[in-house]
Amino acid sequence: MSLADQVFIRMCTDVLENGTDTQGEKVRPKWEDGSYAYTIKRFGVVNRYDLSREFPILTLRPIALKSATDEMLWIWQKKSNNINDLHSHIWDSWADEEGFIGKAYGYQLGVKHQYKEGMMDQVDRVIYDLKHNPYSRRIMTNIYVHQDLHEMHLYPCAYSMTFNVTKKPGQEKLTLNAILNQRSQDILAAGGWNVVQYAVLVHMLAQVCEMEAGELVHVIADAHIYDRHIPLIRELISRPAYEAPKFWLNPEIRDFYQFTRHDVKVIDYVTGPQIQNIPVAI
C-alpha cells in the first residue's frame, strides 16, 4: 500500500468517525436538485508527503495525472482564468459565456507587483528567490485577495503555497519543501487531485532551480465529505491498495514555462476502478 493511500484512508476514517455533521445547519452549497449539500467535516487536517520517497498518487482509484497537471499549469504557468485554455471541463460550472471565471486563480498569479528587483508576478518571484535567495523565509504565493473576491466566480480553495529550502547532510543539492494551504476540500472529488497537482509543481520547480524535491505538507482548514458521498467513501477506503508507481518528469526541461502536461507520467501505476458519476455540490 502506498503512503498516499495510507494518509487518505486515515483522513477519511477520522472524518467519518470524529467529524462534525452540518445537517440542518445554514450552509451554502446545493445539489443539482436544489437541496442543501450537508457534510461531515474535520477542522485543521495536516497531511505530510515525502516526495523523495514516493510520488503521492492514490492507487485506491485512478487519478488522471495529465489532467491534474494541466489544471495546475493553467493556473501557475498560463496564469489563466479562462476555461478555453484548459484541456478538460473541470471549471465549466463556474465559467461565464466567454469562458472566464472572474479574477480568480491564475488571474491572481499573473498580476505583477513592484519589488526592489523590479516588476514580477508571484510565480516569477518564487522562481527568482529560489534561484537567488533560497534560504529566504518569504517565498510564498497567495491568491485569496479580498479586494477581488466579489469578482471571482468561486473563491480559491487551495489559496497559498509557502516554499522552504533545506539541505540534507551529505547532499550536494538543496531540498525544496512546500506547504499547501487549503481553506476547504471536498475529499471525494479533490482529495487525491490537489496533492498530485502540487507534488508535480514542487518537482517542476525543484528541477528548474537545480534542487531536489522534499516534503509537501498539506494543511486543510475544512476537510469534508458530502452526505451523498459517504457511501462512496466507505466503499473506496475498503478497497485493496497497491504500491506507489514511479514518477517521471522530463529531465530535459529547465525552464518552468516549457513544461506541458505531456512531460509527466507514472510508471507501473496499478489502481482500483474509477468511481463514476460523482455528484458535485455547487
C-alpha positions in Angstrom: 0.0 0.0 0.0 1.4 3.4 -0.9 1.9 6.1 1.7 -0.6 8.3 -0.1 -3.2 5.6 0.3 -2.5 5.3 4.0 -2.8 9.0 4.5 -6.0 9.2 2.6 -7.6 6.2 4.4 -6.6 7.6 7.8 -8.0 11.1 6.9 -11.3 9.6 5.7 -11.7 7.4 8.7 -11.0 10.2 11.0 -13.6 12.4 9.3 -16.3 9.7 9.3 -15.6 8.7 13.0 -14.8 12.0 14.6 -16.2 14.7 12.3 -18.9 17.3 12.8 -22.2 16.9 10.9 -23.6 20.1 9.4 -27.0 18.5 8.8 -29.7 21.1 9.4 -27.2 24.0 9.7 -27.0 27.1 7.4 -24.8 26.0 4.5 -24.2 27.5 1.0 -23.7 24.5 -1.4 -26.6 22.8 -3.0 -27.1 19.7 -5.2 -28.4 19.9 -8.7 -31.9 19.1 -7.5 -31.8 22.3 -5.3 -31.5 20.5 -1.9 -28.8 21.6 0.5 -25.5 19.7 0.5 -24.5 18.9 4.1 -21.2 17.5 5.1 -19.2 15.6 7.8 -16.2 17.8 8.4 -12.9 17.9 10.3 -11.0 21.1 11.1 -7.3 21.6 10.7 -6.2 18.4 8.9 -2.5 18.2 8.2 -1.0 15.6 5.8 2.7 15.2 5.1 4.2 13.6 1.9 7.9 13.0 1.5 8.4 13.4 -2.3 11.9 12.0 -2.1 10.4 8.6 -1.0 7.4 8.3 -3.3 5.1 10.1 -5.6 1.8 10.7 -3.6 -0.8 9.4 -6.1 -3.7 7.2 -4.9 -4.0 3.6 -6.0 -7.4 3.1 -4.5 -8.8 4.7 -7.6 -7.0 6.3 -10.6 -6.0 9.9 -10.6 -5.6 11.4 -14.1 -2.1 12.7 -13.8 -2.0 14.6 -17.1 -5.4 16.3 -16.4 -4.3 17.3 -12.9 -1.0 18.7 -14.2 -2.8 20.5 -17.0 -5.1 22.3 -14.5 -2.1 23.2 -12.3 -0.2 24.6 -15.3 -3.3 26.5 -16.3 -3.1 28.3 -13.0 0.6 28.5 -12.4 2.2 28.7 -15.8 -0.5 30.1 -18.1 -1.9 32.2 -15.3 -5.2 31.9 -17.0 -8.8 32.5 -15.8 -10.4 31.2 -19.0 -11.5 27.6 -19.3 -10.8 27.7 -23.1 -7.1 27.4 -22.1 -7.8 24.1 -20.3 -8.0 20.6 -21.9 -10.7 19.4 -19.5 -14.2 20.6 -18.4 -13.4 20.8 -14.6 -14.3 24.5 -14.4 -17.3 24.7 -16.8 -19.8 25.2 -14.0 -18.1 28.4 -12.9 -17.4 30.0 -16.2 -19.4 32.7 -18.0 -20.4 32.6 -21.6 -17.0 33.7 -22.7 -15.2 31.1 -20.5 -13.9 33.4 -17.8 -14.1 32.5 -14.1 -13.5 36.1 -12.9 -10.4 37.4 -11.1 -9.6 34.0 -9.6 -6.8 31.5 -9.5 -4.5 32.1 -12.5 -5.5 35.7 -12.8 -4.1 36.5 -9.4 -0.8 34.7 -10.0 -0.4 36.8 -13.2 -0.7 40.2 -11.6 2.6 42.0 -11.5 3.9 43.6 -8.3 6.7 46.0 -7.6 9.7 44.6 -5.8 13.2 46.1 -5.3 14.4 43.9 -8.2 11.6 45.2 -10.5 8.1 44.2 -11.5 7.3 40.5 -11.2 4.2 38.3 -10.8 4.1 35.9 -7.9 5.3 32.8 -9.8 8.3 34.6 -11.3 9.1 36.0 -7.8 9.1 32.5 -6.3 11.5 31.2 -9.1 13.7 34.3 -8.7 14.0 33.8 -4.9 14.6 30.0 -5.2 17.5 30.7 -7.5 18.9 33.8 -5.8 17.7 33.7 -2.2 16.9 30.1 -1.5 17.1 30.4 2.3 14.6 33.3 2.4 11.6 32.7 4.6 9.4 34.9 2.4 9.0 32.6 -0.6 5.2 32.3 -0.9 2.2 32.9 -3.0 -1.4 34.0 -2.1 -4.4 34.2 -4.4 -7.0 34.8 -1.7 -7.2 38.6 -2.5 -10.1 40.1 -0.6 -10.4 43.2 -2.8 -11.2 40.9 -5.8 -13.4 38.3 -4.1 -16.6 39.9 -5.4 -15.2 39.4 -9.0 -14.4 35.7 -8.5 -16.9 33.1 -9.6 -15.5 30.8 -7.0 -13.4 31.7 -4.0 -10.0 30.0 -4.1 -9.9 26.7 -2.3 -6.2 25.9 -2.4 -5.0 29.5 -1.9 -1.4 29.7 -0.7 1.9 28.0 -1.2 4.9 28.6 1.1 8.3 27.3 -0.1 11.2 26.5 2.3 14.6 25.2 1.3 16.7 22.9 3.4 19.9 20.9 2.9 20.3 17.2 3.8 23.6 16.2 5.3 26.0 14.9 2.7 23.8 16.1 -0.2 25.1 18.5 -2.8 21.8 19.8 -4.0 19.4 21.8 -1.8 16.0 20.4 -1.0 12.8 22.2 -1.9 9.9 21.8 0.5 6.4 23.4 0.4 3.2 23.9 2.4 -0.1 24.0 0.6 -2.8 25.8 2.5 -6.4 25.0 1.5 -9.4 26.6 3.1 -11.8 23.8 2.0 -11.6 20.4 0.4 -14.3 18.1 -1.0 -12.4 14.9 -0.1 -14.0 12.6 -2.6 -13.8 15.0 -5.6 -10.4 16.5 -4.8 -8.8 14.5 -2.1 -6.1 12.9 -4.3 -6.2 15.5 -7.1 -4.8 18.5 -5.2 -2.0 16.5 -3.7 -0.9 15.2 -7.1 -1.0 18.7 -8.6 1.2 20.4 -6.0 3.5 17.4 -5.8 4.1 17.9 -9.6 4.6 21.6 -9.0 7.3 21.0 -6.4 9.0 18.5 -8.6 9.0 21.0 -11.5 10.2 24.0 -9.5 12.9 21.8 -7.9 14.2 20.7 -11.3 14.4 24.1 -12.9 16.0 25.6 -9.7 18.6 22.7 -9.5 17.2 21.3 -6.3 15.7 18.0 -5.1 12.0 17.7 -4.2 11.5 17.3 -0.5 8.4 17.4 1.7 4.9 18.6 0.7 2.8 19.5 3.7 -0.9 19.8 3.0 -2.9 21.9 5.5 -6.7 21.8 5.1 -8.9 24.1 7.3 -12.2 22.3 6.4 -11.8 18.7 5.2 -15.3 17.4 4.4 -17.2 14.5 3.0 -20.6 15.4 1.5 -23.6 13.5 2.7 -24.2 11.9 -0.7 -20.5 10.9 -0.9 -20.4 8.9 2.4 -21.3 5.5 0.9 -18.8 6.1 -1.9 -16.0 7.0 0.5 -16.8 3.9 2.7 -16.5 1.7 -0.3 -13.4 3.4 -1.6 -11.4 3.1 1.6 -12.3 -0.6 1.9 -10.6 -1.4 -1.4 -7.2 -3.1 -1.7 -4.4 -0.6 -2.3 -1.2 -1.1 -4.3 2.4 0.1 -4.3 3.1 3.6 -5.4 4.2 4.0 -9.0 7.4 5.6 -10.2 7.1 9.3 -11.2 8.8 10.6 -14.3 9.4 14.2 -15.1 11.0 15.2 -18.4 14.7 15.8 -17.4 15.3 18.0 -20.5 13.1 20.8 -19.3 15.0 23.5 -17.4 12.5 26.4 -17.9 9.3 26.2 -15.9 7.4 27.8 -18.8 8.4 25.0 -21.1 6.6 22.2 -19.2 3.5 20.7 -20.6 1.1 18.0 -19.4 3.0 15.5 -21.6 6.2 16.0 -19.5 4.9 13.9 -16.6 4.0 10.2 -16.3 3.7 7.5 -13.8 5.2 4.1 -14.4 3.7 0.8 -13.1 0.6 2.6 -11.9 -1.9 -0.1 -10.7 -5.2 1.1 -9.3 -8.7 0.0 -8.4 -11.6 1.1 -10.6 -12.7 4.6 -11.1 -15.8 6.0 -9.3 -18.3 7.0 -11.8 -20.9 9.9 -11.7 -19.8 11.6 -8.5 -22.4 14.1 -7.6 -20.9 17.6 -7.3 -22.3 20.3 -5.0 -22.3 23.8 -6.3 
